[in-house]
Amino acid sequence: MPTEQQIFTDRTVVISGASRGIGLAVALSAARRGANVVLLAKTAEPHPKLPGTVHTAVAEVEAAGGKAAAVVGDVRVEADVQRVVDTALERFGRIDYCVNNASAIATEPTEQLSAKKFDLMQQINLRGTFLLTRACLPHLRQAPNPHILTIAPPLNTSPRWLGAHPSYTLSKYGMTLLTLGWAAEYADAGIAANCLWPQTYIATSAVANLPDGSDLLERSRDPRIMGDAAAEILSREARYNTGNCYIDAAALIESGRTDLSEYGGGTNPIPDMFLD
């Protein structure tokens, strides 16, 4: 079996929304396994309420042992997405993995949800996932073990989730449907397409900024669990591991992990949305 450091040596990961949180965790986990990482994010300058920029993310990736390149851009903009692909090819000569992480969330009731927020969610979550994947696909065809991985939930038509925030649910399930569709569309090409979703709340800025954020963070797992689960999925043989909606904890347990306590969350972490 390859060591952690050998798994992604000379492989290149393209990740959207990677300046902080889950996207950065995926980048760092890949970097610790030797990957090149190309990061797309809008945050070029420090945000007053959110930690990190795409440039600090690159520094963290390099400190973790990987090589990295930053692209400041918007996943909704076709030209920006193309710059990500061009940067990956110019710097590293290849693209092996496409990780669709960038997402917007707004959970207001329908009557209070602005059209602007509705459009933002559909454009970032759906259009962005489509644009990045489409741009990477010609190069994934040339990769030895190509994967598309989308941070999106398993489909669950329970009224609990359909009724809670229909517009956000639509955007996330749309990401899932695109990814499962690509699994079928590109099965003959040997390109894996899977989704990954957290079992519990993840300790990100989005959680910290919620009411009672400090209490919620204590019952949330570290983003590293999503990063390590992503690395586990990307390391699997693409042709035989496609069309799945993975849960982070389950993916790690499948890989032989028995103790997830290092990721925090206490004895009773908060279950994430979309999971019964």
Secondary structure, 3 states (H helix, E strand, C coil): CCCCCCCCCCCEEEEECCCCHHHHHHHHHHHHCCCEEEEEECCCCCCCCCCCCHHHHHHHHHHCCCEEEEEECCCCCHHHHHHHHHHHHHHHCCCCEEEECCCCCCCCCHHHCCHHHHHHHHHHHHHHHHHHHHHHHHHHCCCCCCEEEEECCCCCCCHHHHCCCHHHHHHHHHHHHHHHHHHHHCCCCCCEEEEEECCECECCHHHHCCCCHHHHHHCCECCHHHHHHHHHHHHCCHHHCCCCEEEHHHHHHHCCCCCCHHHCCCCCCCECCCCC
